[in-house]
Amino acid sequence: MEKKKINIGQFYGKYGIFIILAVIFVVSSVAVSGFLSMYNIMNILLAIACTTTLALGATFIIILGNINIAYGSELAFVGCISCIVNVKTGSLLLSVAVAIIMGLALGALTGFVITKFSVPAFIMTLALTEAARGGAVLVTDGNTISNLTKSYTFMGQGYVGPIPMAIIILAAAFVIMWIILNKTPFGRYIYAVGGNSKAAEASGIKPARIIFIAYLIDGVLVGVASLLLMARLNSGVPGAGLTYEMDAITAVIVGGTSMSGGSGTLFGTIVGAVIVGIINNVQTLIGVDSNVQRVVKGCIIVLAVIIDVISKKSMKKSR
């Protein structure tokens, strides 16, 4: 029997992300004091709950070959409105409903403009970044919204046994999104449109409709993430969510989803989010300057894209 040639691209696609996670975890455990403490592990999980929820939606969008860079501003806008409703009414149910509806509305607006007027996703979400951040300041008059109900803050700070409520919410969102992406025709259509939009259209799929629905799903997850963020902060902060889009998108790319579209998994995104969370945590523990941390994140994104390009070229050569 002929021996199969080892293909670097295929090997990285299957195992690379797990090797990277294992190496980072081992190095952090050995080199950083206090990293393995239960308190610190819980801090990592709580810190990534919001951005990972965003990353689930971003996975859908990036598989389609699109982008959303407005996550941070959307979180602030939607979260502050939800907090205002909570303080005014004292109702958790109404606060959650408002967050979901507002997130859905932003997703619908984004998807509509992109598909109806052929506006590039980057341009649309860049405009939304400014509009949503300004909206957050306007609805709060620039003030922090305090005195949230205990039931509201429980979503971001509470525990069910030893498990943070935020992680339970994230797990539920992951399961639902995984089923949609892997067990429904819509999920297959996302990969088809992201891989080759024209071929998908020729086979009877409507790319504009798939993109619009994907942004709706993304908007719902923005609503959920905004609840987790404001609940963790214990207040509605109009300046909250800064750079969260970077963490979410970085998690997706590090997790193996191609920026050119057509490939990616939600499980990979979860692993990518954990990797980003560990890197952020370690830098904080050793006292790395926040600006240096931003430089590191930028380098990680570039490195992940370079690896993706190299692995794709390697796979093409092996065919």
Secondary structure, DSSP 8 states (H G I E B T S, - for coil): -------HHHHIIIIIHHHHHHHHHHHHHHHSTTTTSHHHHHHHHHHHHHHHHHHHHHHHHHHTT-----HHHHHHHHHHHHHHHHHHH--HHHHHHHHHHHHHHHHHHHHHHHHHH---HHHHHHHHHHHHHHHHHHHHTT--B----HHHHHHHH-EETTEEHHHHHHHHHHHHHHHHHHHSHHHHHHHHHHH-HHHHHHTT--HHHHHHHHHHHHHHHHHHHHHHHHHHHTSB-TTTTTTHHHHHHHHHHHTT--TTSS---HHHHHHHHHHHHHHHHHHHHTT--HHHHHHHHHHHHHHHHHHHHHHHHHHHHH-
